[in-house]
Amino acid sequence: MTAASSATAAARPADPAQLAGWLASRRAATLELADGSAFEGFSFGYGGSTTGEVVFNTGMVGYPESLTDPSYAGQILVLTFPLVGNYGVPDDEERDALGLLRHFESERIHIKALVVSDYSFVASHYTARKTLGQWLEAHKIPGIYGVDTRALTKLIRMHGALLGKVVVEGGAPSASMEFSDPNEANLAASVSRSQKQVFVPPPLTADGATAPLAGKDEKQVTILAVDCGMKNNIIRYFVESLRVKLVVVPWDYDTLQKTSLMAYF
């Protein structure tokens, strides 16, 4: 990631007299692809340039979960839904009974950049604590809006994932950056937790009394899960739904050592 100005893109003014000035003040940004294609738009979030593998997601909602999904590490994510950001970002410190971030799939944003068609500068939802642009800026993730995401998605569907650069006005120029392929890096090491964590099913409440313990005769089942990019909802499903004790270990954990585990994941 390159150095950049920390100024967040200003929201579109309500006063029509100020619209011309706002339009002129927008910071240009371009998505350049390794095949020579280029898609122009405007910057929001962090005002720096970056590189990565360009992929797309067709979900209508759930960008807080997608952006924190470790499987997108090293990638520039294109969201195909035409309007993004209208419900903002929920509390990024609130945790559930297991100690996991309640609204996200991991502890941080994993994408290299975000590409959308239309960005909503105003967040309107009862859970919103900040705008998408503010969240991206805090994590130094550039965003670009105003892109023809339909044409971009069709191009990716025909050719497969492409390497790309998000070049932001005022950030590093395109010529100073090489295309970077995240598949050449040890992605498991970059997204895995560094310490072993043990998750135990919380006590059942009256309204959750129908959820049984997993395994024969309701004995506690213990599973070892190797974290190569495990999402929080996978942990929740094992522990809260299947009611198993889950031991989550780093990607390079010695799984051959003697344990009392019943299964590996």
Beta strands, then each sheet from edge to edge (+ up, - down):
strand 1: 28-33
strand 2: 38-45
strand 3: 50-57
strand 4: 75-79
strand 5: 83-84
strand 6: 113-115
strand 7: 118-119
strand 8: 142-145
strand 9: 162-168
strand 10: 197-199
strand 11: 222-226
strand 12: 245-249
strand 13: 263-264
sheet 1: 1+ 2- 8+ 6+ 4+ 3+ 9- 1+
sheet 2: 5+ 7+
sheet 3: 10+ 12- 11- 13-
end
